[in-house]
Structures are given as C-alpha cells and as structure tokens.
Amino acid sequence: MLEQTPHQTNAVAMEETTCIEVDRSDIAVLLERKPLAGMDMLTVLGRQFHASQQLVRLRAMRNPNDVIEKDATFGERIADHVAGFGGSWTFILTFLAALVVYSSLSLLRGNKSWDPYPFILLNLFLSMLAAIQAPVIMMSQNRQDTKDRLRGELDYDVNRRSESEIQGLARKLNALDDKLSDIHNHLHRGMSAGPTGETVR
C-alpha cells in the first residue's frame, strides 16, 4: 500500500468474510486529521523491520553442524561414527592385519582348518560386512548433503544481510556526500562575496 507494490502473501477465506480496503488516500486523510497516527505507523513498521533483522541475524549466526546434530537420531550418529572409522587408515590397517592373520592361521592348519582355502567362510563374512557397511555409509553421506544444503542456505542469508547493510551504508555515504557538497557550495559563495555582500572580482 505504501510502496504501491503487489502484496507478497495470500489469504483464503474459510467462511463468510467482510473485507475492508485501505488505500494511500485514506492514510493521507488520517494523517491530516491525526498527525500523531503517523508515529504509531512508524512504530509498527520499525518493529517489523527490527524483527526481520533479528530473524536474519539469528539464521545467519547458526552453525549448520549444531543444527544437524541437534536433530540427529541415535542411528544417524552411529552411521557417522561408522563412516568416519570405515574411511580411516586405522580401519584399513586393522582390517588388513586381521585378514593376514586369519588367512595365515587357516593355511597353517591345512586340512584341519575351520575355513580351508579358498576361504569361503571369510568371503561370506566380507560380503555381509559390505552389505551392512554400504547403507550405513550412504546414511552418513545423506546427512553430509543435508549439512551442505543448510550451509548454503545460511551463506545465502549472510550474503543478503551483508548486501542490505552495504546498501544502507552506501545510502548514508551518499547523503553525507550531498551534505558536504552543500557545505562546500555555501562556503564558496561566502568567500566569493565581499564585506557588503557584493561579489569580489
């Protein structure tokens, strides 16, 4: 109404409703009759502006890791730990050592081995481990994608806030430049005039 731009929200009437339209001329008449009503309007607009700034500030200050960890379930935390351990050199070296020990003991026992060559039981264990580990790692990757998406949203909020603050600073600098120009012109006219107000040549 004030900026003469389309409204950004919609409303659906669920029952019989009476609508009242208020336009700029009505506001002008109100301000003419009750000038103090303008202060009330500015107070409401100021509250909305500060509330919007506070919302953007809170969203921009959030840590995506904290937000994700706050909503994480016990299973998702387990998945993160499993994926973190499964992708480390500790797991690789430990698993390799276990395979070497298992295969060596089985070969040394020969025909009396519980799992003779070609280690069918070991292959079964490895297949079961891979079948369980793969979806757990996918769960952790999905959580990482969620973190990246949330981090992108927070970066976008920070960029919008920075843009707004830069624009406000630019407006203040332009206003300050205009005032300095007015002062400079006033001083220049004063110095160009004589004691009696006549222009000095």
CYANA upper distance limits for C-alpha pairs under 8 A (distance plus 0.5 A):
  1 MET  CA      5 THR  CA      7.34
  1 MET  CA     23 ASP  CA      6.71
  1 MET  CA     24 ARG  CA      6.89
  2 LEU  CA     24 ARG  CA      7.07
 13 ALA  CA     17 THR  CA      7.10
 22 VAL  CA     26 ASP  CA      6.65
 22 VAL  CA     27 ILE  CA      8.01
 23 ASP  CA     27 ILE  CA      7.14
 24 ARG  CA     28 ALA  CA      6.67
 25 SER  CA     29 VAL  CA      6.72
 26 ASP  CA     30 LEU  CA      6.70
 27 ILE  CA     31 LEU  CA      6.68
 28 ALA  CA     32 GLU  CA      6.72
 29 VAL  CA     33 ARG  CA      6.77
 30 LEU  CA     34 LYS  CA      6.27
 30 LEU  CA     35 PRO  CA      8.00
 30 LEU  CA     37 ALA  CA      7.88
 31 LEU  CA     35 PRO  CA      5.13
 31 LEU  CA     36 LEU  CA      7.91
 31 LEU  CA     37 ALA  CA      6.76
 31 LEU  CA     38 GLY  CA      6.66
 34 LYS  CA     38 GLY  CA      8.39
 35 PRO  CA     39 MET  CA      8.28
 36 LEU  CA     40 ASP  CA      7.42
 37 ALA  CA     41 MET  CA      6.83
 38 GLY  CA     42 LEU  CA      6.63
 39 MET  CA     43 THR  CA      6.56
 40 ASP  CA     44 VAL  CA      6.83
 41 MET  CA     45 LEU  CA      6.72
 42 LEU  CA     46 GLY  CA      6.41
 43 THR  CA     47 ARG  CA      6.70
 44 VAL  CA     48 GLN  CA      6.82
 45 LEU  CA     49 PHE  CA      6.58
 46 GLY  CA     50 HIS  CA      6.59
 47 ARG  CA     51 ALA  CA      6.52
 48 GLN  CA     52 SER  CA      6.63
 49 PHE  CA     53 GLN  CA      6.72
 50 HIS  CA     54 GLN  CA      6.55
 51 ALA  CA     55 LEU  CA      6.64
 52 SER  CA     56 VAL  CA      6.74
 53 GLN  CA     57 ARG  CA      6.54
 54 GLN  CA     58 LEU  CA      6.57
 55 LEU  CA     59 ARG  CA      6.67
 56 VAL  CA     60 ALA  CA      6.45
 56 VAL  CA    157 ASP  CA      7.08
 56 VAL  CA    158 VAL  CA      8.34
 56 VAL  CA    161 ARG  CA      7.48
 57 ARG  CA     61 MET  CA      6.62
 57 ARG  CA    161 ARG  CA      8.29
 58 LEU  CA     62 ARG  CA      6.95
 59 ARG  CA    154 LEU  CA      7.07
 59 ARG  CA    157 ASP  CA      7.56
 60 ALA  CA    154 LEU  CA      5.94
 60 ALA  CA    155 ASP  CA      7.76
 60 ALA  CA    157 ASP  CA      6.25
 60 ALA  CA    158 VAL  CA      5.77
 62 ARG  CA     66 ASP  CA      8.12
 62 ARG  CA     67 VAL  CA      7.83
 62 ARG  CA    154 LEU  CA      7.98
 63 ASN  CA     67 VAL  CA      6.88
 64 PRO  CA     68 ILE  CA      6.62
 64 PRO  CA    147 LYS  CA      6.56
 64 PRO  CA    150 LEU  CA      6.58
 64 PRO  CA    151 ARG  CA      6.18
 64 PRO  CA    154 LEU  CA      8.36
 65 ASN  CA     69 GLU  CA      6.54
 65 ASN  CA    147 LYS  CA      7.27
 66 ASP  CA     70 LYS  CA      6.49
 67 VAL  CA     71 ASP  CA      7.17
 68 ILE  CA     72 ALA  CA      6.54
 68 ILE  CA    143 ARG  CA      8.47
 68 ILE  CA    146 THR  CA      8.44
 68 ILE  CA    147 LYS  CA      7.21
 72 ALA  CA     76 GLU  CA      6.49
 72 ALA  CA     77 ARG  CA      7.11
 73 THR  CA     77 ARG  CA      6.90
 74 PHE  CA     78 ILE  CA      6.82
 75 GLY  CA     79 ALA  CA      6.66
 76 GLU  CA     80 ASP  CA      6.79
 76 GLU  CA    139 MET  CA      7.55
 76 GLU  CA    140 SER  CA      7.55
 76 GLU  CA    143 ARG  CA      8.49
 77 ARG  CA     81 HIS  CA      6.89
 78 ILE  CA     82 VAL  CA      6.61
 79 ALA  CA     83 ALA  CA      6.50
 79 ALA  CA    136 VAL  CA      5.78
 79 ALA  CA    137 ILE  CA      7.11
 79 ALA  CA    139 MET  CA      6.94
 79 ALA  CA    140 SER  CA      6.13
 80 ASP  CA     84 GLY  CA      6.47
 80 ASP  CA    137 ILE  CA      8.17
 80 ASP  CA    139 MET  CA      8.48
 80 ASP  CA    140 SER  CA      5.71
 81 HIS  CA     85 PHE  CA      6.55
 82 VAL  CA     86 GLY  CA      6.31
 82 VAL  CA    133 GLN  CA      8.48
 82 VAL  CA    136 VAL  CA      7.79
 82 VAL  CA    137 ILE  CA      7.93
 83 ALA  CA     87 GLY  CA      6.65
 83 ALA  CA    136 VAL  CA      7.51
 83 ALA  CA    137 ILE  CA      5.68
 83 ALA  CA    140 SER  CA      7.02
 84 GLY  CA     88 SER  CA      7.12
 85 PHE  CA     90 THR  CA      7.96
 85 PHE  CA     91 PHE  CA      6.69
 86 GLY  CA     91 PHE  CA      6.21
 86 GLY  CA     92 ILE  CA      8.09
 87 GLY  CA     91 PHE  CA      7.58
 87 GLY  CA     92 ILE  CA      8.27
 88 SER  CA     92 ILE  CA      7.08
 89 TRP  CA     93 LEU  CA      6.47
 90 THR  CA     94 THR  CA      6.48
 91 PHE  CA     95 PHE  CA      6.31
 92 ILE  CA     96 LEU  CA      6.52
 93 LEU  CA     97 ALA  CA      6.59
 94 THR  CA     98 ALA  CA      6.68
 95 PHE  CA     99 LEU  CA      6.73
 96 LEU  CA    100 VAL  CA      6.74
 97 ALA  CA    101 VAL  CA      6.67
 98 ALA  CA    102 TYR  CA      6.50
 99 LEU  CA    103 SER  CA      6.50
100 VAL  CA    104 SER  CA      6.47
101 VAL  CA    105 LEU  CA      6.59
102 TYR  CA    106 SER  CA      6.67
103 SER  CA    107 LEU  CA      6.61
103 SER  CA    119 PHE  CA      8.25
104 SER  CA    108 LEU  CA      6.59
105 LEU  CA    109 ARG  CA      6.80
105 LEU  CA    113 SER  CA      8.45
106 SER  CA    110 GLY  CA      7.14
106 SER  CA    113 SER  CA      5.75
106 SER  CA    114 TRP  CA      7.56
106 SER  CA    115 ASP  CA      6.68
106 SER  CA    116 PRO  CA      6.50
106 SER  CA    117 TYR  CA      8.12
107 LEU  CA    113 SER  CA      7.79
107 LEU  CA    116 PRO  CA      7.34
107 LEU  CA    117 TYR  CA      7.64
108 LEU  CA    113 SER  CA      8.42
109 ARG  CA    113 SER  CA      5.42
110 GLY  CA    116 PRO  CA      7.27
111 ASN  CA    116 PRO  CA      7.17
112 LYS  CA    116 PRO  CA      8.42
115 ASP  CA    119 PHE  CA      5.87
115 ASP  CA    120 ILE  CA      7.22
115 ASP  CA    121 LEU  CA      6.50
115 ASP  CA    122 LEU  CA      7.96
116 PRO  CA    120 ILE  CA      8.25
119 PHE  CA    123 ASN  CA      6.81
120 ILE  CA    124 LEU  CA      6.75
121 LEU  CA    125 PHE  CA      6.84
122 LEU  CA    126 LEU  CA      6.68
123 ASN  CA    127 SER  CA      6.59
124 LEU  CA    128 MET  CA      6.70
125 PHE  CA    129 LEU  CA      6.60
126 LEU  CA    130 ALA  CA      6.62
127 SER  CA    131 ALA  CA      6.59
128 MET  CA    132 ILE  CA      6.77
129 LEU  CA    133 GLN  CA      6.38
130 ALA  CA    134 ALA  CA      6.39
131 ALA  CA    135 PRO  CA      7.85
132 ILE  CA    136 VAL  CA      7.19
133 GLN  CA    137 ILE  CA      6.66
134 ALA  CA    138 MET  CA      6.78
135 PRO  CA    139 MET  CA      6.67
136 VAL  CA    140 SER  CA      6.99
137 ILE  CA    141 GLN  CA      6.69
138 MET  CA    142 ASN  CA      6.65
139 MET  CA    143 ARG  CA      6.90
140 SER  CA    144 GLN  CA      6.75
141 GLN  CA    145 ASP  CA      6.70
142 ASN  CA    146 THR  CA      6.79
143 ARG  CA    147 LYS  CA      6.74
144 GLN  CA    148 ASP  CA      6.71
145 ASP  CA    149 ARG  CA      6.66
146 THR  CA    150 LEU  CA      6.62
147 LYS  CA    151 ARG  CA      6.45
148 ASP  CA    152 GLY  CA      6.62
149 ARG  CA    153 GLU  CA      6.85
150 LEU  CA    154 LEU  CA      6.71
151 ARG  CA    155 ASP  CA      6.60
152 GLY  CA    156 TYR  CA      6.65
153 GLU  CA    157 ASP  CA      6.81
154 LEU  CA    158 VAL  CA      6.70
155 ASP  CA    159 ASN  CA      6.62
156 TYR  CA    160 ARG  CA      6.69
157 ASP  CA    161 ARG  CA      6.64
158 VAL  CA    162 SER  CA      6.56
159 ASN  CA    163 GLU  CA      6.52
160 ARG  CA    164 SER  CA      6.67
161 ARG  CA    165 GLU  CA      6.71
162 SER  CA    166 ILE  CA      6.51
163 GLU  CA    167 GLN  CA      6.60
164 SER  CA    168 GLY  CA      6.71
165 GLU  CA    169 LEU  CA      6.59
166 ILE  CA    170 ALA  CA      6.54
167 GLN  CA    171 ARG  CA      6.71
168 GLY  CA    172 LYS  CA      6.81
169 LEU  CA    173 LEU  CA      6.65
170 ALA  CA    174 ASN  CA      6.61
171 ARG  CA    175 ALA  CA      6.65
172 LYS  CA    176 LEU  CA      6.56
173 LEU  CA    177 ASP  CA      6.53
174 ASN  CA    178 ASP  CA      6.69
175 ALA  CA    179 LYS  CA      6.79
176 LEU  CA    180 LEU  CA      6.67
177 ASP  CA    181 SER  CA      6.59
178 ASP  CA    182 ASP  CA      6.73
179 LYS  CA    183 ILE  CA      6.72
180 LEU  CA    184 HIS  CA      6.53
181 SER  CA    185 ASN  CA      6.61
182 ASP  CA    186 HIS  CA      6.59
183 ILE  CA    187 LEU  CA      6.61
184 HIS  CA    188 HIS  CA      6.52
185 ASN  CA    189 ARG  CA      6.65
186 HIS  CA    190 GLY  CA      6.72
187 LEU  CA    191 MET  CA      6.65
188 HIS  CA    192 SER  CA      6.64
189 ARG  CA    193 ALA  CA      6.87
192 SER  CA    199 THR  CA      6.29
192 SER  CA    200 VAL  CA      6.35
193 ALA  CA    197 GLY  CA      5.71
193 ALA  CA    198 GLU  CA      5.76
193 ALA  CA    199 THR  CA      4.75
193 ALA  CA    200 VAL  CA      6.15
194 GLY  CA    198 GLU  CA      5.40
194 GLY  CA    199 THR  CA      6.05
194 GLY  CA    200 VAL  CA      5.97
